[in-house]
């Protein structure tokens, strides 16, 4: 098991054992999570469940009650 003593991105020293396993400090992990969330959304389907959308092309025409929009 590899333990990191410094953050992979900013180089700050890591004190928490949980962070040493991940290799990133709290701020860098939060920044990476925000960046990852920019590329997906959750859309409700008509009379069904919610669907995780990662491809923007799937969103066009998803609502069959509003007509096909492309």
C-alpha positions as a LaTeX table, in Angstrom:
\begin{tabular}{lrrr}
\hline
Residue & $x$ (\AA) & $y$ (\AA) & $z$ (\AA) \\
\hline
Unk1 & 0.00 & 0.00 & 0.00 \\
Unk2 & 1.39 & 3.38 & $-1.04$ \\
Unk3 & 1.03 & 6.24 & 1.42 \\
Unk4 & 1.49 & 9.81 & 0.27 \\
Unk5 & 2.93 & 12.38 & 2.63 \\
Unk6 & 2.20 & 15.30 & 0.29 \\
Unk7 & $-0.75$ & 16.15 & $-1.94$ \\
Unk8 & $-0.31$ & 15.03 & $-5.55$ \\
Unk9 & $-1.61$ & 18.34 & $-6.93$ \\
Unk10 & $-0.60$ & 21.18 & $-4.63$ \\
Unk11 & 2.16 & 19.53 & $-2.58$ \\
Unk12 & 0.69 & 20.39 & 0.84 \\
Unk13 & 1.60 & 18.07 & 3.67 \\
Unk14 & $-1.08$ & 15.48 & 4.53 \\
Unk15 & $-1.78$ & 14.79 & 8.20 \\
Unk16 & $-5.00$ & 12.75 & 8.10 \\
Unk17 & $-4.49$ & 8.99 & 7.46 \\
Unk18 & $-7.58$ & 8.92 & 5.21 \\
Unk19 & $-6.05$ & 11.56 & 2.95 \\
Unk20 & $-2.72$ & 9.77 & 2.79 \\
Unk21 & $-4.45$ & 6.78 & 1.18 \\
Unk22 & $-6.09$ & 8.96 & $-1.49$ \\
Unk23 & $-3.02$ & 11.12 & $-2.05$ \\
Unk24 & $-4.93$ & 14.42 & $-2.26$ \\
Unk25 & $-5.68$ & 17.12 & 0.28 \\
Unk26 & $-9.24$ & 18.16 & 1.06 \\
Unk27 & $-9.24$ & 21.23 & $-1.21$ \\
Unk28 & $-7.84$ & 19.35 & $-4.23$ \\
Unk29 & $-10.34$ & 16.51 & $-3.76$ \\
Unk30 & $-13.21$ & 19.00 & $-3.60$ \\
Unk31 & $-12.00$ & 20.80 & $-6.73$ \\
Unk32 & $-11.75$ & 17.50 & $-8.62$ \\
Unk33 & $-15.26$ & 16.49 & $-7.52$ \\
Unk34 & $-16.75$ & 19.80 & $-8.67$ \\
Unk35 & $-15.01$ & 19.43 & $-12.03$ \\
Unk36 & $-16.33$ & 15.88 & $-12.44$ \\
Unk37 & $-19.92$ & 16.93 & $-11.58$ \\
Unk38 & $-19.91$ & 19.51 & $-14.38$ \\
Unk39 & $-20.14$ & 16.73 & $-16.94$ \\
Unk40 & $-23.26$ & 14.90 & $-15.78$ \\
Unk41 & $-26.79$ & 15.58 & $-14.63$ \\
Unk42 & $-29.78$ & 13.62 & $-13.35$ \\
Unk43 & $-32.94$ & 13.82 & $-15.46$ \\
Unk44 & $-36.42$ & 12.57 & $-14.47$ \\
Unk45 & $-38.11$ & 10.33 & $-17.03$ \\
Unk46 & $-41.86$ & 10.58 & $-17.67$ \\
Unk47 & $-43.71$ & 8.27 & $-15.22$ \\
Unk48 & $-40.49$ & 6.48 & $-14.41$ \\
Unk49 & $-37.32$ & 6.83 & $-12.41$ \\
Unk50 & $-34.42$ & 9.24 & $-12.58$ \\
Unk51 & $-31.61$ & 8.62 & $-15.07$ \\
Unk52 & $-27.97$ & 9.64 & $-14.84$ \\
Unk53 & $-27.04$ & 11.47 & $-18.05$ \\
Unk54 & $-23.36$ & 11.67 & $-18.96$ \\
Unk55 & $-23.78$ & 12.20 & $-22.70$ \\
Unk56 & $-25.48$ & 15.43 & $-23.79$ \\
Unk57 & $-26.84$ & 13.78 & $-26.96$ \\
Unk58 & $-28.99$ & 11.43 & $-24.85$ \\
Unk59 & $-30.75$ & 14.42 & $-23.33$ \\
Unk60 & $-32.12$ & 15.55 & $-26.72$ \\
Unk61 & $-35.34$ & 13.69 & $-27.43$ \\
Unk62 & $-35.50$ & 12.07 & $-23.99$ \\
Unk63 & $-38.94$ & 13.53 & $-23.26$ \\
Unk64 & $-41.31$ & 11.65 & $-25.55$ \\
Unk65 & $-44.30$ & 13.75 & $-24.41$ \\
Unk66 & $-42.72$ & 17.01 & $-25.61$ \\
Unk67 & $-41.85$ & 15.80 & $-29.09$ \\
Unk68 & $-38.57$ & 14.82 & $-30.64$ \\
Unk69 & $-36.10$ & 17.68 & $-30.62$ \\
Unk70 & $-32.77$ & 17.24 & $-32.37$ \\
\hline
\end{tabular}
